[in-house]
Amino acid sequence: MPGFDSAPAAPEPHDLRTARRNKRYGLILFAIYLAIYATFVVLNAFRPELMDRTWVGLNVATLYGFGLIIAALVLAALYGWLCRAPEAAP
């Protein structure tokens, strides 16, 4: 099939310092998302009347769920930006 017979791209050079930095960023961003998600779960478990309130035509649980999706996308973009390869020196 066309396009499947080409050689795979060369792997990126592995720099241990960069890998550690990227791992640290990933863990920090994961902890942030985990805190946001844990708050969502705790509110649903122990304060369901709060999550049932209506705001802007939707209940708070639905809005919080959409917020979780948006937060995940924002944190993923932030991770990609933080872990981008440094620009080559001229």
Order of alpha helices (4+ residues) and beta strands (2+ residues): alpha-alpha-beta-beta-alpha
